[in-house]
Amino acid sequence: MREKTLDERFSRSWWKEQFHHQADHPRTWELKAAELEYAAEVLWKRQLGDFPLRLSAQGAPPVSIGVALMLYGLAIENLAKAVTVAADSPLDSKGRVSFKSHKLAALVTSAKIRVSPKDELFLNKLTEFVEWAGRYPVPLTFQKMQPFKWPDGSFGPAHGSMSGNDVEHARKIIQRLAKQLPKPTIRSGLPRLTTRSTRS
């Protein structure tokens, strides 16, 4: 395999300037959130359309709710970071992006959004999909797979206790974060799905 070499058509300083400009601009974070939200909505709509096939067990497609929830979680993460960036630069003294965590409850709280106990429980569960359950079959250690008791009295692993109702919860948090951004805000533009769709 040939070794990659840098394209010198643009200087190192030009790329550094681009990096700083995009990292420091809340709209770039917001635009990525809109892309992720759009992808989540498309996947969720397809998931609903495929539901009758799974019930009939005829050519059942893979269940993709975990991937959709991961995308909603990443949209929330990027929006929370957009709100934070609007108030302060995310770059540290060495010029690196200082965001290190996918912990959604902490990120939403740092964006000055009030997080209720119900929100915190949901965001902690959604974090599991962002960190591993939406993209890998197993986490880095077995402990993340173990069931445990949640504050609401339910019992089970985070990655196995999500449902379609959580999509609405994710959308509401996205809306609340979007309201914190200077107007106009960028949204996915995909119509909200209020009824279950079926294939013809």
Secondary structure as UniProt FT lines:
FT   TURN            8..9
FT   HELIX           12..23
FT   HELIX           26..56
FT   HELIX           65..87
FT   TURN            93..94
FT   HELIX           104..110
FT   TURN            111..112
FT   HELIX           117..128
FT   HELIX           129..133
FT   TURN            134..135
FT   HELIX           142..145
FT   STRAND          148..149
FT   TURN            151..152
FT   STRAND          155..156
FT   HELIX           158..160
FT   HELIX           165..178
FT   TURN            179..180
//
